[in-house]
Amino acid sequence: MRCHFETDRLCVGCLTESVLEIEAITSMMTAPVTKSLPPSWQGAYTPDRTASWVQECREDGTTLLAIKIRHTGAVVGLVILFAMPSEHDCNSVDLRLGYLLSEESWGHGYASEVVEGIVTWSRSGSSGICVNKVLGGVALNNPASKRVLLKNGFQQLTAGGDEHDPVEEIFELNV
C-alpha cells in the first residue's frame, strides 16, 4: 500500500530500509518504546533484528512508514498499517493503525500530528484504495495514545480487561 503525506513538521512515507533508517529504528526500539507492542516485538534490538522484523512485517502484508522531521530528515518514529477487507463493503478496506515514536520525540505532539495525517490521507482516496474505517489498538498502560486517538475523532469500541484481549482497548474511526 502506498502512503505518503506531510504535516507541518513531519514527512511520513515508505520505509526505505536504508542502513541509516535501520540504525535509527534500532536505536528507537528501547524498552519504554516497545513495552506497549505485542510481546514478540519487545526486547532488545540490534540492526539484524530490526532488519528481520521489518522483513517479517512486509511478508505479513504490514506497511511500515517512516516518520521523519521535515527540516532534518531524521527518523523519529514508525507508522504500522495493516489493510483488511472491510466487513461492510467488499470494495473497501479497514486499516489497523499502530505507531511508535522514539523516547526523545515524546511530548512534542508528533503522535497527534501523525494520526491526523493518517485520517486525512485515508479520507483523500489518494492511495487508490477506499478506506472504510481505521482501527487502533491501545495498550492499557498507554493512556497518551488513547488521548491521541480520541482527540482525532476515534470512538472507543472495547475496554481492555475482557477475556478476549485483557491488555488492549480498540478504537475506531469511520472514514
N, C-alpha and C positions, 0 to 999 in steps of 0.2 A: 504494500500500500504506500502510495506517495503522499507525503505530508510535509509541507514546509510553510512556515509563517514567521512573521516578525512582529514583535511588540515594540513598545517604546524603548526598552532596554535590552531585549533579548532576540536572538535568532534561533529558531527551532527547526531542525531538519534532519535528514537521514544521517545516521552514524556511518562514517566512512571506514571505521576500523583502522585508521592510520595508527602508527606507533604512538604519536602524541595523544590521540584520543584514548587509546587503550591505557596508556600511562595515567592520563587524567582520571579515567573511570576507576582504575585500580586504586589510586590514592584517595578517591572519594568514598570508596566502599569500606568505611570504618564500621565498627560495632554499633555505634549510635545510629548511623545511617541505615544499616541493614536490619536492625532489630525488629522493624515492622514488616519486613519482607517475608515471603514464605521460608520455612526452615531450610530448605535446600539452597537458598540464595544467601544465607547468613554465613558468618565466619570470615576468616582472613582471606584476602585476595592477593594474588600475585598476577603479573601480566599474563602468564599462561592460563591461570584460572579465569581471568577476565575474558580473554580471547575465546576460551572454551564456552563460557557462559553466553557470550554474545552469539557464537555459532549455534549453540543449543536453542537459544531464543529464536533465531532465524529459521532453524529447521522445524520448530514447533509452530511457525506461522506468526510469531510475535514480531511486531515492528518496534525497533528501538530508535529513538530520535535523540540527538544530542541537543542539549540546551546550552547555548553559548552567549556570552556577553557580547553585544553588538560591536562595541568600540574596541574590544581587545581580542575577540575570538576565543577567549578562554572557556573551556568546557566546565560548567558548574553543575550539571545535572543530566538526568535522562528522563524521557517520557517513554512509557511502555504501553503500547496499544495492541490489542488483540481483537480482530473482527470476527463476529459470529453471525450466522444467518439470523435475521430478525424473526421472532416468534409470531409477529403480527403481520408481516409484509414480506413476501418471498422475494421482492425486488430491492430490499434494503438490508442493511446490516446494523447490528448493535455493536458498539465498541466498548470493550473493557479497558478502562484507563488506569494506569498507575504512573507514578512519577517519584523521583527522588532527587534530592539536592545535596551537594557537599555541605558539611557542617559549617564551613565558612560562609556559605550562602544563606543560611537560615536567618530569618528575621528581617529580610530585605524586601519582602513582598513578591519574590520571584515565583513562588508556587501559585499565588493568585493570578499573576500575570500569565503564566503558562496555561493554567486551566481556562482562563478567559479566552486565550488564543485558541485552544483546542475547541472550545464551544463555538467560537466564531468560524473557525475552519470547518467544523462539522456541519454547520448551517449553510456554508457558502456553496457546497457542492463542487468545489474546485478540484476535489480528488478524483472525480469521475464516478464515485460511489455515492449512493444515497444512504445517509446515516439516519436511522430511526431514533435511536437513543444512545446515550453514553452512560455507562455504569462505572462506578468507582467503589472499590472496597477499601475500608479504612480499619486498621488495627485498633483495638480498644485502647492501646497505650499511645495513640497518636491523635490527641484532640486538635492539634493545629491543622492537620489535613482535613478533619471533619469540618472545621470552620471555613477552610478554603472552599470546599465543595458547596456548603450551604450558602456562602457568600456569592457563589457563581450560579445559583438557582437550582442546584440539585435538591432532590427530596429524599429523605431517609426512607428506605424500604424495609430494612430489617434492623433490629437491635442485636448486638452481639450477645453471646451468652446462651444461645439455644443449643440443642443437641446436634444440629447440623453443622454449625460453624461457631464455636464458642469464643473466637477471638476477633471476629470481624463484623463490622457494620457495612451494609450495602446502601449505596446512594444511586439515584437515577435522575437523568435529565432527558426529557423528551425533546428531540430536536425538531 
